[in-house]
């Protein structure tokens, strides 16, 4: 049994934020990340202004990583297109580049990062890894994103879940400076330009509509013709996918010593674009609570209250966007000067 002071499971923005904060305070955390190298993920790509501010507080400037500035929102339905300025500048940055930079910062701060190691199960304060190795810590930070860990699965009950998909498209020049959201029955698709020259396509849909990416996109050509034009006749050959996404879920409950971070704490509707900010905020908040000697239970309650408003408003927007009559009402309201900007502000964790 290998004993450590603090153990972090997951090397995305939530886990890395916790690792950086703990390591800079001298806690010497160990972070376990299942991917051996850089990788693209379904979630992320959009950095809101609150996420950018959180990264800057950690000492990371997204602009230096090549993040593409975003200042405009374009909402697209079959009947209408609405454009609005964002309240503040956002950015497009691949998870590949962001996660690599954050993990490098964690290592530089003094955290031990174990790459290519898979966490198999959590039993109390004991984590079992592949190969039979066991690690024990008084403080465990669960940052596995939308993936469940045996022995520590989220209690989402019978909440409806969605499926998320991601693919890379060729660069679309008229997308520069804009995040474009296409709304359709049961889901939405988001497009933005990334630092690597590709267009990031993220799509989320209710599980009842999901067959396979090709069949779904074929069905959406009629519902979202501009999206069909964006994708073009040649469908992407590579897709990343994640299932069982419980949008609108958050928890006030945890077990002693287990700090739930990111999507393990709260899952915001992805059209709000605040998932990365929630991940960073939860990681830093949990680390500070642990360093101050506050229990995981107190942290979880406090973070659930902090996330309540943005989660609830984003979930209401998601539900409106996913149904025909409600979507038309939503598009009409989005065209009222200032309302889209106000909605963007109200869905921020900051």
Buried (B, 14 or more C-beta within 10 A) or exposed (E): EEEBBBBBBBBBBBBBBBBBBBBBBEBBBBBBBBBEEEBBBBBBBBBBBBBBBBBEEBEBEBBEBBBBEBBBBBBBBBEBEBBBEBBBBBBBBBBBBBBBBBBEBBBEBBBBBBEEBEBBEBEEBBBBBEEEEBBBBEBBBBBBBBBBBEBBEBEBEEEEBBBBBBBBBEEBEEBBBBBBBBBBBBBBBBBBBBBBEBBBBBBBBBEEBBEEBEEBBEBBEEBBEBBBEBBEEEEBEEBBBBBBBBBBBBBEEBBEBBBBBBBBBBBBBBBBBBBBBBBBBBBBBBBBBBBEEEBBBEBBBBBBEBBEEBBBBBBBBBBBBBBEEEBBEBBEEBBEEEBBBEBBBBBBBB
